[in-house]
Amino acid sequence: MIQRAPLITPVLLAGSLVVLVGFAIRASFGVFQLPIAMEFNWPRAEFSLAIAIQNLAWGFGQPLFGAIAEKIGDRKAIVIGAVAYALGLVLSAGATLPIQHHLYEVLVGLGIAGTGFGVVLAVVGRASSDENRSMSLAIVTAAGSAGQVLGPPLAEGLLALMPWQGVFLAFAALILAVLAVLPWMRSPVPASRAELQESMGTVVLGALRDPSFALIFLGFFSCGYQLAFITAHFPAFVAEVCGPIMLGSVLHSMGITTTGALGAVAISIIGLGNIAGTLAAGWAGKRYTKKYLLAGVYTGRTVIAAWFILTPMTPTTVLVFSALMGSLWLATVPLTSGLVAHLYGLRYMGTLYGIIFLSHQLGSFMGVWLGGRLYDAYGSYDGVWWIGVGIGAFSALVHLPIRETARPLAVAPA
């Protein structure tokens, strides 16, 4: 009788913890918007730009850390990332000028890249069996979602005990503490002989010449745009536009009495829905064609966003939108990373996924920045929403022509 490889392994648990802590800290940055703006009397655009720069640095850092991991080792890359993350937080704690926050968020963004999906998914992907890989990638992605749920309340709780500078220092200590699990992140490289004989340059150049790789790259842009825009601007949008919470309603009885509070709760609901949706995507990715699943996810997002913007906003529509969008929030990550591994092999998965992820972060930068820019110009978020609907539909279409068959490997002569 053939014994099945276990799904839950030390590598999976350690990788999930690294991602959870890194994403919990990252997801909390919006909580510091008001305390920092109030202390220095800055316009909100200053710290918003810092967060946008963080997203951009994360995107450019992802292929860099993927290459570092494949050249000198996964764990060393994670250590470098955690140190950069902590250094950025420590320096930010002492920052008193907007330009300082803008510069130090580059370090934070690089730190997120070194401790985030690109490096960790590659480690877990190599350590997983073919049968378990899709689900393993989904579990790590869901751990990031759990960080999104836990990070903001943790930051709020700490802010009640200490100034924001102290919270930044506590978070710096936390990201360094997570390095204690690295001894468990030992993964073999289940690559074929042909894969091992190929250089990184050969594989990367081959992927860049492949039209399917370009289509995946283009499609991931809308994911970053939609997610970053909603994370940064949805609470304010709800607070300004949503109908009132009625006295005696379920929300009111739960203590959610203002639309501002509803906007914050909506982000948590998205995070909770994301955990279930990501695990479902991992289950489906093992059984169905990934490009069609991705096209379905982007179609679903497009339809949900169009419905929401065309419907008068009430507390009920906010909750329904948050639950539905949350179920599709990071469902693209295990499917996209699994598709990259399937098409181009596991040996340089981190670097290749990092390049794809750069598109995601370019979209993130545009979503955060354009949201504020168009709102300042027109006093409304409607234009930003409709741009998101359009590029979401584009992403659904560009996944359909992807050739979902593994490429032939160039084997060096014996």
Secondary structure, DSSP 8 states (H G I E B T S, - for coil): ------SS-HHHHHHHHHHHHHHHHHHTGGGGHHHHHHHHT--HHHHHHHHHHHHHHHHHHHHHHHHHHHHH-HHHHHHHHHHHHHHHHHHHHT--SHHHHHHHHHHHHHHHHHHSHHHHHHHHHHHS-TTTHHHHHHHHHHHHHHHHHHHHHHHHHHHTTS-HHHHHHHHHHHHHHGGGGGGG--------HHHHHS-HHHHHHHHHT-HHHHHHHHHHHHHHHHHHHHHHHHHHHHHHHS----TTSHHHHTT--SHHHHHHHHHHHHHHHHHHHHHHHHHHHHHS-HHHHHHHHHHHHHHHHHHHHHS---HHHHHHHHHHHHHTSSTHHHHHHHHHHHHH-STTHHHHHHHHHHHHHHHHHHHHHHHHHHHHHHS-SHHHHHHHHHHHHHHHHHTTT---S---------
